[in-house]
Amino acid sequence: MGIYVHQHLTDHELYDRYRHAHNPVEHSHWQFLWLLARGRTATAIARVTGYSAYWIGQIARRYNRAGPNGVRDQRRHTRGRHPLLSEERHAALRAALAEPHPAGDHWCGRTVAAWMSAQLGRRVSRQAAWRALRRVPEHVHLLFLPAYSPELQPAEHLWPLTNTALVNRHFASIEELEDVQAERCIALQEQPELVRSTTRFS
């Protein structure tokens, strides 16, 4: 079931706000609302944008409650807050990351968010977890894939599927190209068997 978006603005006005927002945070917020107004689900939008469906829903609720003012970047109003984790808890996080995940999973934004939620007794988003991870870089090791190794990265096989919407077409702007590509990605989310057969990855 999709998230209802109040008609404070028309679809065209939402698109215009999305395309002309100078603040990158607000640019993403308006994109969420425009896609929701067009009938896309929060889950589908999350898969395309990289944000969580929960956060997309929160932005929609802020917009429904406060109109365009609810879409504003609120980080400027929260500067100076204390970090989520104290120095002691950061030390505990560093110690946890130095060991294998206790449930046999791997450490990432999702699992660190779960660890922080257990420590703090409240829900912590993946974005907050990544901010915490940036404070412990000595325990975060990036493993770079070798060049020309699509067998190690199933997503590499998706390019032929996503590029079919772009073949032999002229785009007047990068924004128009992005819109077409986003529509194609959303359509592919509704064809899991096609994606699975192309990537050979379930």
VOGU-3710 file (C-alpha; in Angstrom, 3 decimals, decimal comma):
1> mgiyvhqhlt> 0,000/0,000/0,000  1,367/3,433/-0,983  1,802/6,386/1,352  -0,839/9,066/0,927  0,520/12,539/0,151  -1,701/15,546/0,836  -2,230/17,800/-2,153  -0,505/20,848/-0,735  1,141/21,085/-4,170  0,328/19,565/-7,556
11> dhelydryrh> 2,493/16,833/-9,082  3,980/19,434/-11,420  4,795/21,751/-8,509  6,403/18,878/-6,584  8,528/18,063/-9,618  9,505/21,717/-9,963  10,571/21,877/-6,291  12,542/18,641/-6,771  14,400/19,913/-9,831  15,168/23,393/-8,505
21> ahnpvehshw> 16,067/22,636/-4,872  19,620/23,857/-4,205  19,913/22,137/-0,837  20,843/18,472/-1,520  18,825/17,215/1,463  15,705/19,076/0,382  16,326/17,931/-3,210  15,996/14,316/-2,027  12,941/15,097/0,101  11,103/16,638/-2,846
31> qflwllargr> 12,081/13,651/-5,007  10,475/11,303/-2,462  7,260/13,311/-2,454  7,075/13,615/-6,227  7,481/9,849/-6,677  4,982/9,108/-3,887  2,461/11,453/-5,498  2,911/9,493/-8,743  1,875/6,303/-6,962  5,265/4,769/-6,186
41> tataiarvtg> 5,624/2,908/-2,914  8,152/3,902/-0,276  9,841/0,508/-0,710  10,320/1,027/-4,454  11,637/4,549/-3,908  14,020/3,297/-1,228  15,512/0,775/-3,633  16,203/3,487/-6,210  17,385/6,292/-3,923  19,261/4,347/-1,245
51> ysaywigqia> 17,224/5,848/1,604  15,151/3,696/3,932  11,397/3,301/3,394  10,965/4,389/7,016  12,726/7,713/6,386  10,748/8,320/3,191  7,580/7,787/5,206  8,777/10,243/7,842  9,325/12,937/5,213  5,848/12,289/3,798
61> rrynragpng> 4,338/12,651/7,280  6,188/15,917/7,839  4,905/17,210/4,502  1,338/16,082/5,213  1,429/17,782/8,610  3,274/21,029/7,794  3,119/21,370/4,020  6,214/22,591/2,133  7,751/23,880/5,381  7,954/20,298/6,614
71> vrdqrrhtrg> 10,333/19,402/3,774  13,046/21,816/4,865  16,459/20,552/5,887  16,200/20,480/9,668  19,870/19,768/10,312  20,550/23,468/10,800  18,201/23,361/13,779  19,936/20,381/15,375  23,572/21,447/15,225  25,304/21,354/18,541
81> rhpllseerh> 23,452/18,289/19,765  25,436/15,729/21,670  26,477/12,700/19,589  24,362/9,576/19,963  27,193/7,561/21,458  29,312/8,650/24,380  33,059/8,110/24,245  32,602/4,991/26,365  30,029/3,553/23,973  32,214/4,444/20,992
91> aalraalaep> 34,981/2,453/22,645  32,532/-0,448/23,044  31,573/-0,133/19,366  35,229/-0,226/18,334  35,704/-3,365/20,413  32,610/-4,980/18,862  33,755/-4,172/15,326  37,139/-5,736/15,991  35,406/-9,114/16,481  33,157/-11,157/14,177
101> hpagdhwcgr> 29,478/-10,303/14,373  27,978/-12,352/17,268  25,103/-13,649/15,123  27,354/-14,636/12,234  26,249/-11,630/10,171  28,656/-9,002/8,864  29,185/-5,513/10,228  27,529/-2,831/8,098  25,200/0,137/8,553  22,260/-2,178/9,274
111> tvaawmsaql> 23,995/-4,285/11,910  25,700/-1,306/13,542  22,293/0,423/13,722  20,891/-2,668/15,472  23,837/-2,692/17,899  23,359/1,009/18,681  19,595/0,531/19,104  20,242/-2,185/21,692  22,744/0,017/23,513  20,537/3,118/23,547
121> grrvsrqaaw> 17,170/1,443/24,010  15,622/3,170/21,006  15,607/2,895/17,235  18,726/4,173/15,440  18,704/4,726/11,668  21,305/3,348/9,292  22,366/6,902/8,462  23,165/7,533/12,134  25,047/4,242/12,245  27,203/5,258/9,295
131> ralrrvpehv> 27,998/8,548/11,013  29,132/6,555/14,021  31,211/4,282/11,809  33,045/7,270/10,360  34,383/7,947/13,840  36,070/4,539/13,995  37,895/4,321/10,639  40,772/2,273/12,030  38,421/-0,694/12,309  36,686/-0,244/8,957
141> hllflpaysp> 38,568/-1,886/6,115  37,469/-1,314/2,527  37,864/-4,304/0,249  38,135/-3,137/-3,364  37,041/-5,501/-6,109  39,534/-6,037/-8,931  38,754/-4,333/-12,224  36,750/-6,200/-14,856  35,348/-8,778/-12,453  31,557/-8,742/-12,938
151> elqpaehlwp> 31,323/-12,247/-11,510  32,176/-10,743/-8,112  29,543/-8,020/-8,390  26,160/-9,281/-9,641  24,907/-5,708/-10,085  27,344/-5,285/-12,991  25,044/-7,517/-15,052  22,181/-5,073/-14,565  23,595/-2,341/-16,802  22,217/-3,856/-20,045
161> ltntalvnrh> 18,763/-3,920/-18,450  18,902/-0,355/-17,153  20,443/1,060/-20,315  17,694/-0,172/-22,631  15,650/2,911/-21,695  18,496/5,186/-22,853  19,422/3,611/-26,192  19,085/5,822/-29,303  17,466/8,647/-27,381  18,412/12,290/-27,054
171> fasieeledv> 18,037/13,952/-23,666  17,837/17,723/-23,394  19,307/17,696/-19,876  20,920/15,410/-17,344  17,773/15,771/-15,256  15,645/14,293/-18,044  18,067/11,379/-18,362  17,945/10,805/-14,595  14,141/10,716/-14,661  14,066/8,098/-17,419
181> qaercialqe> 16,721/6,010/-15,690  14,887/6,222/-12,352  11,632/5,099/-14,002  13,443/2,143/-15,563  14,984/1,135/-12,229  11,604/1,292/-10,514  10,095/-0,857/-13,285  12,876/-3,424/-12,843  12,063/-3,682/-9,149  8,721/-5,119/-10,215
191> qpelvrsttr> 10,417/-7,828/-12,316  12,474/-9,824/-9,780  12,637/-12,925/-11,991  14,180/-10,935/-14,854  16,751/-9,414/-12,487  17,489/-12,794/-10,936  17,962/-14,490/-14,305  20,267/-11,709/-15,492  22,467/-11,499/-12,404  22,263/-15,221/-11,556
201> fs> 21,988/-14,038/-7,962  19,010/-14,573/-5,683
//
